[in-house]
Amino acid sequence: SWRAARSLRVTAVCLAIGIGLLLRLWSLGRTPVTSDQAVVGLMAREILHGHLFTFYWGQNYGGGEPYVVAALFTVARQSRLTLGLAPVLLDAIAALLVWRIGRRLFDSRVGVIAALVFWVWPEVYLYLSTVEYGFRYLTLVCGLAVFLFALRLTQQPRPRLGDWAALGLFLGVGWWSSPEIVYYAVPALLWLVYCAGRRGVRPRLAGVALFVATAALGALPWLVANV
């Protein structure tokens, strides 16, 4: 009975993952490429030719994700399908991060359910996860990673320097990608401060210094462009 129940749960999880992936693949190429999407593809082509850009063309924000598209262009043919696969890939990574966050906040079962709901619902989100706009899904991934590493730092008796470095790096890259990272960064950093105050423990100076350094490294393109 226990083995049958476990097999049923595994089958249900795989079925939900397959449905989410199938719907995304079905949506790819169903609508014409807009000028906003085409710009990202053109930026990725230029990146492969050695021309680097900080922001989305004509804007003073939105960067990073065209480099993900360029990386996919190196392993697959440059096409509308490959362009749409970039947000799908980033969305899959985001679902994994939701699972890890839910697992830390509650338990593994809640984490799996949250990730599956995130992966298959709502319908408009499934469609938008196949549209490459140049910065939104990289910001989503960085924001969820900020949440995850903030939780790791507050749940460890002695926070690891690697977690401080990862928190800063994802925060910096997210800031370069879009200022919308503040929706994730502000509550995550406030939670860190709250937990430190409740425990009466000051963060390690080395960890804070590493956090600042990696945040500056991740946001370096944004910093250089603005300077």
C-alpha atoms as one frame of an Amber mdcrd trajectory, in Angstrom:
protein
   0.000   0.000   0.000   2.820   2.412   0.874   4.629   1.645  -2.376   1.438
   2.108  -4.385   0.744   5.491  -2.769   4.311   6.614  -3.404   4.108   5.471
  -7.014   0.843   7.364  -7.440   2.371  10.571  -6.057   5.400  10.296  -8.328
   3.118   9.690 -11.322   0.987  12.730 -10.452   4.051  14.953 -10.121   5.487
  13.769 -13.438   2.108  14.258 -15.110   1.828  17.849 -13.847   5.385  18.615
 -14.985   4.637  17.120 -18.396   1.389  19.078 -18.779   3.129  22.368 -17.959
   5.936  21.652 -20.400   3.574  20.454 -23.141   1.397  23.568 -22.886   4.459
  25.794 -23.135   5.832  23.968 -26.152   2.390  24.136 -27.780   2.264  27.907
 -27.184   5.659  28.521 -28.777   5.264  29.979 -32.242   1.477  30.341 -32.008
   1.638  34.127 -32.148   3.767  36.473 -34.281   7.019  37.797 -32.849   6.569
  41.362 -31.635   9.148  44.106 -32.043  10.018  43.835 -28.330  10.831  40.144
 -28.704  12.701  40.701 -31.959  14.971  43.249 -30.257  16.061  40.617 -27.727
  16.876  38.201 -30.544  18.865  40.861 -32.375  20.733  41.738 -29.190  21.622
  38.071 -28.703  22.954  37.858 -32.272  25.098  40.948 -31.707  26.371  39.522
 -28.405  27.567  36.425 -30.253  29.522  38.767 -32.544  31.267  40.404 -29.598
  29.066  43.478 -29.147  28.074  43.693 -25.477  25.150  45.704 -24.134  24.155
  46.691 -20.623  20.477  47.450 -21.179  17.659  46.636 -23.531  18.064  48.797
 -26.625  16.617  52.268 -26.165  16.034  51.831 -22.414  17.999  52.578 -19.253
  16.967  49.303 -17.574  16.452  45.665 -18.469  19.602  43.644 -19.001  21.106
  40.227 -18.579  18.499  37.999 -20.181  19.692  38.586 -23.776  22.896  36.826
 -22.693  20.813  33.777 -21.750  19.287  33.875 -25.230  22.758  34.195 -26.744
  23.891  31.122 -24.805  20.941  29.149 -26.209  21.752  30.416 -29.695  25.186
  28.827 -29.374  23.751  25.360 -28.770  20.665  25.571 -30.988  19.714  27.196
 -34.259  18.814  30.886 -34.097  15.050  30.797 -34.461  11.810  31.945 -32.912
  11.563  28.605 -31.104  14.973  29.027 -29.481  14.115  32.614 -28.551  10.983
  31.411 -26.743  12.835  28.605 -24.993  14.842  31.099 -22.909  11.936  32.191
 -20.661  10.707  28.581 -20.498  14.099  27.495 -19.179  14.229  30.339 -16.674
  10.671  29.581 -15.577  11.625  25.962 -14.933  14.509  27.155 -12.753  12.084
  29.463 -10.942   9.780  26.498 -10.241  12.699  24.607  -8.696  13.443  27.612
  -6.502   9.790  27.761  -5.395  10.101  24.099  -4.397  13.219  24.787  -2.338
  11.652  27.833  -0.666   8.472  25.924   0.199  10.537  23.058   1.547  12.413
  25.376   3.888   9.343  27.299   5.027   7.103  24.237   5.540   8.124  20.776
   4.317   9.003  18.916   1.132   5.386  18.053   0.303   4.249  21.673   0.504
   7.257  22.704  -1.568   6.385  20.236  -4.321   2.731  21.308  -4.421   3.678
  25.007  -4.528   6.145  24.402  -7.354   3.605  22.415  -9.390   0.907  25.058
  -8.963   3.458  27.674  -9.997   4.343  25.568 -13.048   0.830  24.893 -14.409
  -1.304  27.882 -13.387  -2.675  30.393 -14.370  -3.182  30.051 -18.109  -1.974
  33.548 -18.969   1.234  32.883 -17.064   1.889  29.764 -19.115   1.659  31.864
 -22.262   3.818  34.697 -20.921   6.531  32.220 -19.953   7.065  31.592 -23.686
   7.446  35.297 -24.569  10.962  36.726 -24.378  10.920  40.344 -23.218  14.553
  40.582 -22.200  14.562  40.853 -18.401  11.447  39.658 -16.567  12.249  35.980
 -16.059  15.861  36.540 -15.113  14.577  39.007 -12.510  12.120  36.374 -11.287
  14.874  33.780 -10.905  17.184  36.223  -9.110  14.383  37.366  -6.804  13.452
  33.828  -5.786  17.136  33.020  -5.268  17.403  36.038  -2.964  14.475  34.648
  -0.953  16.061  31.197  -0.780  19.485  32.326   0.393  17.976  34.761   2.886
  16.088  31.805   4.378  19.258  29.720   4.435  21.116  32.454   6.284  18.387
  32.811   8.924  18.026  29.054   9.470  21.696  28.224   9.980  23.309  28.486
  13.422  26.483  29.762  11.754  25.711  31.211   8.289  28.096  30.150   5.546
  30.122  32.678   3.627  29.016  31.002   0.401  25.396  31.846   1.168  26.310
  35.484   1.823  28.154  35.562  -1.511  25.243  33.970  -3.389  22.725  36.359
  -1.796  24.758  39.368  -2.915  25.428  38.022  -6.397  21.781  37.274  -7.176
  20.731  40.617  -5.738  23.274  42.420  -7.922  22.390  40.569 -11.102  18.701
  41.098 -10.355  19.257  44.821  -9.945  21.039  44.928 -13.286  18.191  42.975
 -14.861  15.382  45.167 -13.503  14.655  47.485 -10.548  11.632  45.221  -9.929
  14.031  43.098  -7.863  13.145  45.386  -4.932   9.848  43.479  -4.564  11.976
  40.524  -3.472  15.017  42.232  -1.973  13.254  44.496   0.530  11.276  41.777
   2.371  14.235  39.373   2.217  16.669  41.869   3.740  14.114  42.998   6.328
  13.661  39.368   7.329  17.432  39.021   7.754  17.549  42.093   9.996  14.553
  40.923  12.002  15.984  37.461  12.626  19.359  38.884  13.595  17.698  41.278
  16.054  15.488  38.567  17.537  18.482  36.319  18.164  20.648  39.173  19.348
  23.418  38.028  17.008  25.350  40.331  14.740  26.101  39.067  11.232  29.707
  38.133  10.571  31.659  41.067   9.227  33.272  38.832   6.602  29.837  37.690
   5.438  28.469  41.220   5.145  31.600  42.372   3.312  31.328  39.437   0.909
  27.640  40.201   0.376  28.412  43.819  -0.562  31.295  42.788  -2.828  29.322
  40.172  -4.765  26.307  42.473  -5.038  28.557  45.092  -6.627  30.014  42.420
  -8.905  26.581  41.268 -10.061  25.428  44.844 -10.657  28.747  45.871 -12.252
  27.330  46.451 -15.772  24.628  48.722 -14.287  27.176  50.558 -12.131  29.627
  51.098 -14.986  26.889  52.307 -17.347  25.614  54.824 -14.805  29.054  56.080
 -13.814
